[in-house]
C-alpha cells in the first residue's frame, strides 16, 4: 500500500473509472428514448431547445411570514428562535414540502436564491427538489444540493507514535447561508434558470433529507458581475500598495464545504512546514476538494486600504495537459467575471507560482484595511457543453448499434452483404453528425488545453476519423459492432476515455501570498544544492526511522495485522493508542496486511501476528480446519460477549464445537429501485419473486430490465448468488452429518428451477457487468444488489440523488404467508492465531474493537475525516443502528434485511459444491440441459469431492465410512452457547 493520499486518489479514480466504464456499456444508453417519454429533459437539453430570455431587472422576495403553511410538518418560528436571522423563519423537517406563490411582472428566466440554516450536526448536505407550477422544468431540479459549512477543530496538530501529524477533527459551523440554486454536477458559472410566467407562479420546495430553517426566498433577474476592465475603472483612484508580503498556508483554511476536505501530509522539502523524517500536514490536499461545488475559505488581514496582488503556490499533476478551474470569491462575492472560471494550468510533478492575471495582465484587487476572506470553489462549468455533447454522441452510437442488432438478430455473418441504409435511412447522416460534434468539441478542448496535439485528446481525433469512415460505407458497421460501440477499442470507448478528465478539478495548494504590486513571491522550489542535501538526509533517515505501514512483528507487544486501507488503519491506530492502550496498558503494534494470501505463509514460517482484523469470511473456517486458529469459545465471557450479535452471523466460523471468528463487517443485499421511473410507469415495488415476474413485461416494453445477483458475477456463480434462492425456498444443501449434498431435495429443485427460469423463460440478462451504471442511466431501474452499489450511488451518481430508494430483498412467501428474504451478510472477521503467546490480550483487543461504542465512534471518524465513500459497514448491528452515514429510512430498510440474515454453512468441500452448483446453472441456461439432469450431475461430483475432503481431515476412513460426523453449523447451536 502507498499512502493515505494514494488510497483516496484510488477511491476517486475508481469512481471516475466506473463512470467511464458505464458510458462504454452501450446498453447504458439504449433506453434514453424511453427516458424522453417518461422523465423530464436534462438542463442542457432545455437550454439547447427552449429559448428563455433572462429577465434583466425586477424580481421579488418572499418572506417566511408571507407564506401560508398548508403542510402540518412545517413550523413558522419566531425571531427569538431563528438562530440570529433577525426575522421569522420556516422550519422544514426531512421530506416536508413548502409551497408558496410568487408574482412577477415580466415572463422569462429567473434565478432563485435561498437563505438557509442547517441546525443538525449531520454529515449530509441539504438537498431540495423544486417544481414551478406543478412541474419539474428539468431533471436536475429534482435534486439541488446546498452545502453546509465545516472547519477544523484546531490548527495545532498532535503527533502519532511515529512523530507524524494527526489530522484534526472536523466540526460543523452553524450559521445562516445564502445560495443561488445551481447545478450539483458542474457548479455552473451562471446559476440555474427557471422559466416563470407573468403574474402568479406556484413554487414547491421539497426537503429531501436534513432538517433546515428557511429564511427569505428571492426571485432574481440576471446577475450582474463586472468585467475586470470595469472593475479596474471602478477602483482607478484607489491607492496602489507597493510593498507588502503576507503568506497564508494552504492547510490553514478557516472554513470548508465538506468535513473531509483537509490538509495533505508530506515530507517534501519544497513545502512548509518540513521535516525530512516525518510527515507534516503542510498543504491543501489536491483530491479532497476536486468535485464541482467543493470549496475552502481563508481569512487574512491587510494593514491599509489599497490595491494588492495575489499569488498561489500550487501543484496540478493529475490532469495531464488540462487546466483545472476554480471560482474565486473575495469576501463572499465574485469581484469580476474572469474570476468565475479561473484556470490553473497543468504543472507536472512540481509546485509552481501563479500570479492571478487576466489576459496576461496582473490583477490588482482592492482591499480595505482589516479582515477579509478568500474562497476557492471547484467548478467544471467550462466543460458543461462538451461533457453533455460527448455523452450525446455515445448515446447516438448506442442507438445506431441497437437498430442494427434489431435488423440482424444480433448475429454476425461475414459472408452476407448488407444494404443497411435500406433499413436505417438516416444512418449516414447520424454518423456524420456524431463526427461533426466530436470534431467541434475536439477544437474547443484543444483551445482550453492550449495545444492541438494533446495525447489526452488524441482519442477524440481518432474517433472522428473512424466515424467518417463508417459514414462512407455504413454497411461495414454491421459486422464490426465490437469496433463501433462494444469492444475495448470501440469508438464509444475512445470518446468515454476523456470524460473523467472533465469533471474533477484537483489542485494542491502549499500557500498563497497577498503582496504589494511590486513584490514577487519566493521561488516555489529550493535550489539544486539544498535539494541534494535534503535528499541525502531523507535517505539516511529512511534507514533509521520506523515505517508505520510495514508489516512486522514486535516483541512484548500485541501484534495486529489489518486487512484494510491505509486510512482505515491510520484511524484505528490513533484510536488504539488513545483509547485501548490508555485504558488497558496493553501495547499494540498495528501493521497493514498487504496481501491476505501471505498470512498462511506467515503461519507456516512462525511469524504470524497475534490478531488479524478484516480477514475474509471464509478464512476462519479454512484456517481452523487446519488447526491454525484459537478457539474463541475457550474464553469464559465468549457467550456473554456474542449476545449482541445474531447467532446466524457465526455460522461461517464454526468447526465442530469451536468458534474461530467474530463478525467484523457486514454486507447487505437489498432491492434498489428508481423512484422516478417506477412512479412514471405506475409500478409498485415488488416484494416476492412472483411480484417481480409481473412487472417484467412493463419494463421490457421500455427496453428496461431487472437485475439479479447471479447476473453480476462472472461465469463462476458463487454461493452468495445461488444459495439464497435455495434458502428462501427452505431447501437443503448438505445432509445433517455433512457427508453428502442434498441438492435433490424437492424444495432445492424448486429453487433451482426458478433460478434458471428467470433467464431461460423470462429472458432476464444472464450478465450485467455493471449494475450501478445500468441503474444510473435507467436501463435496469430495479434489481438486487449490495453495499458497494449503495456507496457508488451515494457518491458517484449525483444527478439521481433522492430519485432512487432501497427496499428489503426479494423473497419467497412460505406456507404461513411470511416472506423469506434470506441473504448472507458477513464480509470479514476478527481472528486470533493459535500460535499467539498472548491470546487473552488479543481477546481483550477484539472485544474493545467490536464494542458498540468503538464501532460507532470509528465509523463517524472515518466519514468525518475521509468523506462519504468511507462508510464503515460494521457487523455490530447495535452500532450500525446508531450510524449517521445512512439516511434513517435507508437504515430502517437495511436493519429489516439484516433480520433475514442466513449465512451459508461451511463444509470441507464447500468450494467444490459451490463450483458444481454454478456448473449446473450454466448447463441449463447456456446449454439447454434440464434442471433435474444438471442437478443430478452436480450431486455425483459434489459427493465425490466431499468424501475426499472428509478423509483428508479425519472425518471418514479410507473405505468411506464416517469416523465422526461433520456436524453442520446452525444458528440454534450457536444460540445455545449464549446461555
NORLIN-V540039 format. One record per backbone hydrogen bond with DSSP energy under -0.5 kcal/mol. CO is the residue of the C=O (numbers start at 1). NH is the residue of the N-H. Records with the same first field share a line. If there is no record, write none. Layout:
CO: NH, NH
//
This chain:
3: 7
4: 8
5: 9
6: 10
7: 11
8: 12
9: 13
10: 14
11: 15
12: 16
13: 17
14: 18
15: 19
16: 20
17: 21
18: 22
19: 23
20: 24
21: 25
24: 26
25: 28
26: 29
27: 30
29: 32
31: 35
32: 36
33: 37
34: 37, 38
35: 39
41: 139
42: 46
43: 47
44: 48
45: 49
46: 50
49: 51
50: 52
53: 109
55: 222
60: 219
61: 63
62: 217
63: 66
64: 67
67: 69
68: 70
70: 72
71: 74
75: 77, 91
77: 89
78: 81
79: 82
89: 77
90: 92, 214
91: 75, 93
92: 212
93: 96
96: 207
98: 205
100: 203
102: 201
104: 199
108: 196
109: 55
110: 194
111: 220
112: 181
113: 218
114: 116, 179
115: 215
116: 177
117: 119, 213
120: 122
126: 146
127: 208, 209
128: 144
129: 206
131: 133, 204
132: 135
135: 132, 137
138: 141
139: 142
140: 143
141: 130
143: 145
144: 128
146: 126
149: 173
150: 256
151: 171
155: 157
158: 166
160: 163
164: 160
169: 153
171: 151
172: 174
173: 175
177: 116
179: 114, 181
181: 192
183: 187
186: 380
187: 381
189: 191
192: 194
194: 110, 196
196: 108
199: 104
201: 102, 203
202: 133
203: 100
204: 131
205: 98, 207
206: 129, 208
207: 95
211: 120
212: 92
213: 117
214: 90
216: 115, 218
217: 62
218: 113, 220
219: 60
220: 111
223: 225
226: 337
227: 231
228: 232
229: 233
230: 234
231: 235
233: 236
235: 238
239: 241, 307
240: 242
241: 517
242: 244, 518
244: 516
246: 514
248: 512
249: 252
255: 297
256: 150
257: 148
258: 261
262: 285
264: 282, 283
266: 280
267: 269
268: 271
275: 278
278: 280
279: 165
280: 266, 282
283: 264, 285
284: 509
286: 289, 507
287: 290
290: 505
291: 294
294: 378
295: 257
296: 376
297: 254, 255
298: 374
300: 372
302: 370
306: 367
307: 241
308: 365
309: 515
310: 356
311: 513
312: 314, 354
313: 510, 511
314: 352
315: 508
316: 347, 348
318: 320
320: 322
324: 344
325: 379
326: 342
327: 329, 377
329: 331, 375
330: 333
333: 330, 335
336: 339
337: 340
339: 328, 342
342: 326
343: 345
344: 324
347: 350
352: 314
354: 312, 356
356: 363
358: 361
361: 358
363: 365
365: 308, 367
367: 306
370: 302
372: 300
373: 331
374: 298
375: 329
376: 296
377: 327
378: 293
380: 383
381: 384
383: 387
384: 388
385: 389
386: 390
387: 391
388: 392
389: 393
390: 394
391: 395
392: 396
393: 397
394: 398
395: 399
396: 400
397: 401
398: 402
399: 403
400: 404
401: 405
402: 406
403: 407
404: 408
405: 409, 410
408: 411
411: 413
413: 416
419: 422
420: 423, 424
424: 427
426: 430
427: 431
428: 432
429: 433
430: 434
431: 435
432: 436
433: 437
434: 438
435: 439
436: 440
437: 441
438: 442
439: 443
440: 444
441: 445
442: 446
443: 447
444: 448
445: 449
446: 450, 451
451: 454
454: 458
457: 460, 461
458: 462
459: 463
460: 464
461: 465
462: 466
463: 467
464: 468
465: 469
466: 470
467: 471
468: 472
469: 473
473: 476
474: 477
475: 478
477: 480
480: 483, 484
481: 485, 486
482: 487
483: 491
484: 492
487: 490
490: 494
491: 495
492: 496
493: 497
495: 498
496: 499, 500
498: 501, 502
499: 502, 503
500: 504
508: 315
509: 284
510: 250
511: 313
512: 248
513: 311, 515
514: 246
515: 309
516: 519
527: 531
528: 532
529: 533
530: 534
531: 535
532: 536
533: 537
534: 538
535: 539
536: 540
537: 541
538: 542
539: 543
540: 543, 544
541: 545
546: 548
547: 550
554: 557
557: 559
558: 560, 589
559: 610, 611
560: 591
561: 613
562: 564, 593
565: 569
566: 570
567: 571
568: 572
569: 573
570: 574
571: 575
572: 576
573: 577
574: 578
575: 579, 580
576: 581
577: 582
579: 583
580: 584
581: 585
585: 587
587: 558
588: 590
589: 560
591: 562
592: 594
595: 598
596: 599
597: 600, 601
598: 602
599: 603
600: 604
601: 605
602: 606, 607
603: 606
610: 833
611: 561
612: 831
613: 563
615: 829
616: 619, 620
618: 622
619: 623
620: 624
621: 625
622: 626
623: 626, 628
624: 627
628: 834
630: 632
631: 634
632: 635
635: 638
637: 641
638: 642
640: 643
641: 644
642: 645
646: 649
647: 650
648: 651
650: 653
651: 654
653: 660
655: 658
658: 655
659: 632, 633
662: 830
664: 875
665: 827, 828
668: 670
670: 672, 785
671: 807
672: 783
673: 675, 805
674: 678
675: 679
676: 680
677: 681
678: 682, 683
679: 682
684: 686
687: 811
688: 692
689: 693
690: 694
691: 695
692: 695, 696
695: 699
696: 700
697: 701
698: 702
699: 702, 704
700: 703
705: 782
707: 784
708: 711
709: 712
710: 713
711: 768
715: 717
716: 718
718: 721, 722
719: 723, 724
722: 725, 726
723: 727
724: 728
725: 729
726: 731
727: 730
733: 742
735: 738
736: 968
737: 966
740: 735
742: 745
745: 748, 749
746: 750
747: 751
748: 752
749: 753
750: 754
751: 755
752: 756
753: 757
754: 758
756: 759, 760
757: 761, 762
758: 764
770: 774
771: 775
772: 776
773: 777
774: 779, 780
775: 778
778: 781
779: 705
781: 674
782: 707
783: 672
785: 670
786: 790
787: 791
788: 792
789: 793
790: 794
791: 795
792: 796
793: 797
797: 800
798: 801
800: 803
803: 675, 676
805: 673
807: 671
811: 689
812: 820
814: 817
818: 814, 820
819: 821
820: 812
823: 902
825: 667
827: 617
828: 664, 665
829: 615
830: 662
831: 612
832: 630
833: 836
838: 842
839: 843
840: 844
841: 845
842: 846
843: 847
844: 848
845: 849
846: 850
848: 851
851: 855
852: 856
853: 857
854: 858
855: 859
856: 860
857: 861
858: 862
859: 863
860: 864
861: 865
862: 866
863: 867
867: 870
869: 871
870: 872
871: 873
872: 874
873: 666
875: 877
876: 880
877: 881
878: 882
879: 882
880: 883
887: 891
888: 892
889: 893
890: 894
891: 895
892: 896
893: 897
894: 898
895: 899
897: 900
898: 901
900: 823
903: 905
907: 910
909: 912, 913
910: 914
911: 915
912: 916
913: 917
914: 918
915: 919
916: 920
917: 921
918: 922
919: 923
920: 924
921: 925
922: 926, 927
923: 927, 929
924: 928
930: 934
931: 935
932: 936
933: 937
934: 938
935: 939
936: 940
937: 941
938: 942
939: 943
940: 944
941: 945
942: 946
943: 947
944: 948
945: 949
946: 950
947: 951
948: 952
949: 953
950: 955, 956
951: 954
955: 963, 964
957: 960
961: 957
965: 967
970: 974
971: 975
972: 976
973: 977
974: 977, 978
975: 978
976: 979
//
